[in-house]
Amino acid sequence: MISRGMRRRGGGQENTWPGFVDALSTLLLVIIFLLSVFVLAQFFLGQALSGRDEALDRLRDQVAELGNLLRLEQQANADLRLNIGQLSTSLQSSNLDREEMSARMAEMQTALDNAGIRLDQARETGSALAQLQQRYDTDLAREKELTRAAQAEIDRLNAGINALRQQLARLEAALEASEAKDEEQQTIIADLGKRLNVALAAKVEELAGFRSEFYGRLRQVLGNRPDIRIEGDRFVFQSELFFASGSADLGAEGREQLRKFTATLLEISANIPDDLSWILRVDGHTDALPIATERFPSNWELSTARAISVVRFLVAEGLPPEKLAATGFGEFHPIDPGSGPEANIRNRRIEMRLTER
């Protein structure tokens, strides 16, 4: 019993390591997952910034194109003004030319208006581009701040990983020391187990000597009766010696035999050392014939009641109750496998066994 208890305590130490490794593995997986999320965030941020740069380049190209158009319109406007001056000079010389030039002026004015509209649109586009540039600068500053925070978190996690590695190294050293100590304790336990087995064997051998003396003395006291016999390490009394059929009340002859039995046991037990733990077990057995009365619904109750009646009588005769035990086996442990009357007589019995507790 000592060896098994110590082995269970040793087994508990061995199961501590796998649980701790699982906890460390889970923490490492969480750290790797956070790093993966950070890398993905950086990737998608780069994609978004790249898209914004392309949109900004396209807007810049449009502004350049509008600037070219504006210069062309300005050049056209300058040409128109020059033409107007020329037409004004030649207006006095030709009324027909005046009308023609008036028509051309109207056309040029329309073109100038259109150029003004396009210029206003270009100005609006420039304002939108400025707003977009401002928004881009704001988002870029925010993303830089997030990047700095993520880098700080990574540094903190790396510091935690290093601390965990140091703790793991300390635990491995402690485990190695514990395993060495456990091997030493196992050696001590094995030695104690051998000593305990030797001591138990000595106690069993000592009890066997008292049991042999007890059985020999009982044989002299009780005589050679056919209804009382020794089988192996137990005394077997036929139930008819103690009880009437279907009853658990001790008869006069049974009481007389039990008095002799008790006197011999008290004399022998006085010589048994106090450190030798012993007990007298009283077992009740019935035959296979069923019983179903109000007091005994089955053979379980009948066999148990008979064993208890014997134990109570032995206590009344002076045997200490802590040295006695009563058990009922019903019809389930026959010594004769037959089913006839003779087998039933043999199976109806009270067995007494002097054994260690």
Helices and strands as residue ranges (DSSP letters): H 2-14, H 16-91, H 95-222, E 228-231, E 234-238, H 239-242, H 252-269, E 278-285, H 299-316, G 321-323, E 324-328, H 341-347, E 349-356
